[in-house]
Amino acid sequence: MAAGPLSGITIVDLTRVLAGPYCTMVLADLGARVIKIEAPDGGDDSRGYGPFVNDKSAYFMAMNRGKESIALDLKTDADRKVFERLLEQADVLVENFRPGAMERLGYGWEALHAHHPRLIYAAASGFGHTGPYAPKPAYDMVVQGMGGIMSITGHPGGPPTRVGASIGDITAGLFTAIGIASALHHRHTSGEGMKIDVAMLDCQVAILENALSRYFLTGRSPQPLGARHPSIAPFAAFATADGHIIIAAGTDALFGKLCVALGRPALARDGRFLRNDARAENVDALGAEVEATSAGVSGCVFFFGAKYCSPRNIRTKTMEKMRRVRESCPPPPG
């Protein structure tokens, strides 16, 4: 358990797989004491997910580092007594069961709040604890599909594409952690615990960013654009002689500097590219102009400069420059 702003806070963690464990991992990183409770008959399902190191799941270890662990069967009287003793010292209970599971065990919000009025109860589930979809199960892939993010991910004309990271789970975990931090502040001022109800689907809609505003403004459903940004240009992946590089010039001033770096200062004076809105309107023409230069140059040259990228120097000097950049960064807190 690391020192941090949540030192002194105890979390009873009933979560498994990813959304809940990601939340409690963040809380542990912030200094909270997290006591993870697993069922004795196999524990967290993610213990069976690869890759494996010495027959142990690296997936599980990555999401559950920094936590204490105990196996309890909450359907047996002896283990329920242990669980209830843990609740007496807990500040927060986190669970990501399907709605109704905790009530069937006798540990729903109403029952716990009556006995532990300062306890914060946080639940992350596919569709929340209310509404017609509440009883339904969900995985990351399900809410990515339902939430709309898959419809704006990938390349034009391609099939539905899952975001490469489990963003359906991870965003729910982060929103739950934010809710817990807010509830702790509320309890500090009021003395009262509260229930936090986070739906994975809601979190996916919440992160659609300008896709929602563009839809309500134009009435047209946003489409996938590959690596390109829908409103800012240039803001994409561009071909080089040996791969691709990312160019993100988010302001007119940065675009001017980019044109100089490309050896194409006249592009910044081209009427099609004078302002960001014009560049976004003429994004294909802009991309062709950028790649007319970038496609003939090694990506290494763009990133490190030509003197580091000769065949003789690219390995030793590039790695040395990367080492210096790394060493110049401030140490992590704590």
TIKOL-164937 format. One record per residue (C-alpha): x, y, z; residue number from 1; residue in one letter. Coordinates in steps of 0.2 Angstrom, whole numbers, m for minus. Example, Ala and Ser with C-alpha at 12.3 -4.5 7.8 and 13.67 -1.06 7.14 Angstrom:
- X,Y,Z,num,residu
- 62,m22,39,1,A
- 68,m5,36,2,S
***
This chain:
- X,Y,Z,num,residu
- 0,0,0,1,M
- 8,16,m6,2,A
- 7,33,3,3,A
- m5,45,m5,4,G
- m20,56,m3,5,P
- m31,42,1,6,L
- m20,35,15,7,S
- m31,30,29,8,G
- m46,25,18,9,I
- m51,6,18,10,T
- m59,m1,3,11,I
- m68,m18,4,12,V
- m67,m24,m14,13,D
- m79,m37,m21,14,L
- m76,m33,m39,15,T
- m69,m45,m53,16,R
- m62,m45,m70,17,V
- m59,m27,m76,18,L
- m71,m12,m73,19,A
- m71,m14,m54,20,G
- m53,m20,m51,21,P
- m47,m5,m62,22,Y
- m57,7,m50,23,C
- m49,m1,m35,24,T
- m32,m2,m42,25,M
- m33,17,m45,26,V
- m39,19,m27,27,L
- m24,8,m21,28,A
- m12,19,m31,29,D
- m19,34,m22,30,L
- m15,26,m5,31,G
- m31,18,0,32,A
- m30,1,8,33,R
- m39,m11,m3,34,V
- m45,m28,3,35,I
- m50,m39,m11,36,K
- m63,m53,m8,37,I
- m64,m67,m19,38,E
- m75,m83,m19,39,A
- m65,m98,m13,40,P
- m70,m109,m29,41,D
- m58,m101,m41,42,G
- m59,m83,m37,43,G
- m59,m68,m49,44,D
- m62,m75,m67,45,D
- m48,m65,m73,46,S
- m36,m77,m65,47,R
- m39,m88,m80,48,G
- m34,m75,m93,49,Y
- m17,m75,m101,50,G
- m3,m71,m103,51,P
- 4,m82,m88,52,F
- 20,m80,m78,53,V
- 24,m96,m68,54,N
- 6,m102,m70,55,D
- m1,m85,m63,56,K
- m11,m73,m74,57,S
- m2,m57,m78,58,A
- m18,m50,m83,59,Y
- m25,m53,m65,60,F
- m9,m47,m57,61,M
- m8,m30,m67,62,A
- m26,m25,m61,63,M
- m24,m31,m43,64,N
- m7,m26,m38,65,R
- m6,m16,m22,66,G
- m21,m25,m14,67,K
- m23,m37,0,68,E
- m33,m53,m3,69,S
- m45,m64,6,70,I
- m56,m78,0,71,A
- m74,m78,8,72,L
- m90,m87,4,73,D
- m104,m75,8,74,L
- m117,m89,8,75,K
- m109,m97,24,76,T
- m112,m90,41,77,D
- m94,m90,46,78,A
- m87,m81,31,79,D
- m102,m68,32,80,R
- m96,m64,50,81,K
- m78,m61,44,82,V
- m86,m50,30,83,F
- m96,m40,42,84,E
- m81,m37,53,85,R
- m72,m30,38,86,L
- m87,m19,34,87,L
- m86,m11,52,88,E
- m69,m4,48,89,Q
- m72,0,29,90,A
- m75,17,22,91,D
- m80,11,5,92,V
- m88,m5,m3,93,L
- m86,m8,m21,94,V
- m95,m21,m31,95,E
- m98,m25,m50,96,N
- m111,m39,m49,97,F
- m126,m39,m59,98,R
- m140,m28,m50,99,P
- m149,m38,m37,100,G
- m135,m50,m32,101,A
- m130,m40,m17,102,M
- m148,m39,m11,103,E
- m150,m58,m13,104,R
- m135,m59,m1,105,L
- m143,m47,11,106,G
- m130,m34,8,107,Y
- m139,m21,m4,108,G
- m137,m3,m1,109,W
- m153,m1,10,110,E
- m147,m14,22,111,A
- m129,m9,23,112,L
- m134,10,25,113,H
- m145,6,39,114,A
- m131,m3,49,115,H
- m116,8,42,116,H
- m122,25,38,117,P
- m105,32,34,118,R
- m101,18,22,119,L
- m100,23,3,120,I
- m107,10,m8,121,Y
- m101,10,m26,122,A
- m108,m1,m39,123,A
- m102,m3,m57,124,A
- m113,m13,m69,125,S
- m117,m14,m87,126,G
- m133,m4,m87,127,F
- m135,3,m69,128,G
- m147,m2,m56,129,H
- m162,6,m63,130,T
- m171,6,m80,131,G
- m176,m8,m92,132,P
- m159,m15,m96,133,Y
- m153,m15,m78,134,A
- m155,m35,m76,135,P
- m145,m38,m92,136,K
- m126,m43,m91,137,P
- m113,m34,m101,138,A
- m95,m35,m106,139,Y
- m84,m22,m113,140,D
- m87,m27,m131,141,M
- m106,m26,m128,142,V
- m106,m8,m122,143,V
- m93,m2,m135,144,Q
- m105,m8,m148,145,G
- m121,m1,m140,146,M
- m113,15,m134,147,G
- m108,21,m152,148,G
- m89,22,m150,149,I
- m87,7,m162,150,M
- m96,16,m176,151,S
- m83,30,m176,152,I
- m68,19,m174,153,T
- m59,11,m189,154,G
- m57,16,m207,155,H
- m71,22,m219,156,P
- m81,7,m226,157,G
- m73,m5,m214,158,G
- m83,m17,m202,159,P
- m87,m12,m184,160,P
- m71,m10,m175,161,T
- m67,m12,m156,162,R
- m56,1,m148,163,V
- m40,m8,m145,164,G
- m40,m6,m126,165,A
- m55,m11,m115,166,S
- m62,6,m114,167,I
- m79,0,m109,168,G
- m72,m7,m93,169,D
- m59,6,m90,170,I
- m70,21,m92,171,T
- m83,14,m80,172,A
- m68,10,m67,173,G
- m62,28,m69,174,L
- m80,36,m67,175,F
- m83,25,m52,176,T
- m66,30,m44,177,A
- m71,49,m47,178,I
- m88,45,m39,179,G
- m80,37,m24,180,I
- m68,52,m22,181,A
- m82,64,m23,182,S
- m92,54,m10,183,A
- m78,54,2,184,L
- m78,73,1,185,H
- m97,73,4,186,H
- m95,62,19,187,R
- m81,73,26,188,H
- m94,88,26,189,T
- m110,79,30,190,S
- m105,63,39,191,G
- m116,53,28,192,E
- m111,39,15,193,G
- m120,38,m1,194,M
- m123,25,m16,195,K
- m114,27,m32,196,I
- m122,19,m47,197,D
- m111,18,m63,198,V
- m117,11,m79,199,A
- m104,5,m92,200,M
- m116,11,m106,201,L
- m118,28,m99,202,D
- m99,30,m98,203,C
- m97,26,m116,204,Q
- m110,39,m121,205,V
- m101,51,m110,206,A
- m85,50,m119,207,I
- m91,52,m137,208,L
- m85,70,m136,209,E
- m89,80,m151,210,N
- m97,65,m160,211,A
- m113,69,m150,212,L
- m113,88,m154,213,S
- m109,85,m172,214,R
- m124,73,m173,215,Y
- m136,85,m165,216,F
- m130,100,m175,217,L
- m130,91,m192,218,T
- m142,77,m190,219,G
- m129,65,m198,220,R
- m122,51,m189,221,S
- m103,52,m187,222,P
- m93,40,m197,223,Q
- m76,32,m194,224,P
- m61,42,m200,225,L
- m46,31,m197,226,G
- m33,40,m188,227,A
- m39,57,m193,228,R
- m48,70,m181,229,H
- m65,75,m187,230,P
- m63,94,m183,231,S
- m44,97,m182,232,I
- m31,96,m196,233,A
- m18,90,m198,234,P
- m21,78,m184,235,F
- m18,61,m191,236,A
- m5,47,m196,237,A
- 5,51,m211,238,F
- 15,40,m222,239,A
- 34,41,m222,240,T
- 47,31,m231,241,A
- 48,18,m218,242,D
- 31,18,m209,243,G
- 20,31,m202,244,H
- 21,46,m190,245,I
- 8,56,m180,246,I
- 7,74,m184,247,I
- m5,84,m173,248,A
- m5,103,m177,249,A
- m20,109,m166,250,G
- m18,128,m169,251,T
- m14,139,m184,252,D
- 2,144,m176,253,A
- 8,126,m175,254,L
- 3,123,m193,255,F
- 14,137,m198,256,G
- 29,129,m188,257,K
- 25,112,m196,258,L
- 25,119,m214,259,C
- 43,127,m210,260,V
- 48,110,m203,261,A
- 42,101,m218,262,L
- 52,114,m229,263,G
- 35,119,m236,264,R
- 32,137,m229,265,P
- 21,142,m243,266,A
- 7,129,m237,267,L
- 4,140,m222,268,A
- m1,154,m235,269,R
- m12,143,m246,270,D
- m30,149,m245,271,G
- m36,131,m242,272,R
- m26,130,m227,273,F
- m25,147,m219,274,L
- m36,142,m204,275,R
- m41,126,m195,276,N
- m59,126,m202,277,D
- m52,128,m220,278,A
- m39,114,m217,279,R
- m53,103,m210,280,A
- m64,106,m225,281,E
- m49,102,m237,282,N
- m42,88,m226,283,V
- m39,76,m241,284,D
- m29,90,m251,285,A
- m19,94,m235,286,L
- m15,76,m232,287,G
- m9,74,m250,288,A
- 2,90,m248,289,E
- 10,84,m232,290,V
- 13,66,m238,291,E
- 21,73,m254,292,A
- 35,78,m242,293,T
- 34,65,m228,294,S
- 33,50,m239,295,A
- 51,52,m245,296,G
- 58,54,m228,297,V
- 62,42,m214,298,S
- 51,44,m199,299,G
- 66,44,m188,300,C
- 72,60,m197,301,V
- 55,68,m192,302,F
- 57,63,m174,303,F
- 75,64,m170,304,F
- 83,74,m184,305,G
- 94,69,m199,306,A
- 110,68,m189,307,K
- 104,54,m178,308,Y
- 97,44,m192,309,C
- 111,38,m203,310,S
- 112,19,m205,311,P
- 128,20,m194,312,R
- 121,31,m181,313,N
- 103,27,m180,314,I
- 104,14,m166,315,R
- 117,21,m155,316,T
- 113,40,m156,317,K
- 95,38,m156,318,T
- 95,27,m141,319,M
- 107,39,m132,320,E
- 95,54,m136,321,K
- 80,44,m129,322,M
- 90,40,m114,323,R
- 93,59,m111,324,R
- 75,63,m114,325,V
- 70,50,m101,326,R
- 82,56,m88,327,E
- 77,74,m90,328,S
- 59,69,m85,329,C
- 55,72,m66,330,P
- 53,57,m55,331,P
- 36,50,m52,332,P
- 28,56,m36,333,P
- 30,46,m21,334,G
***
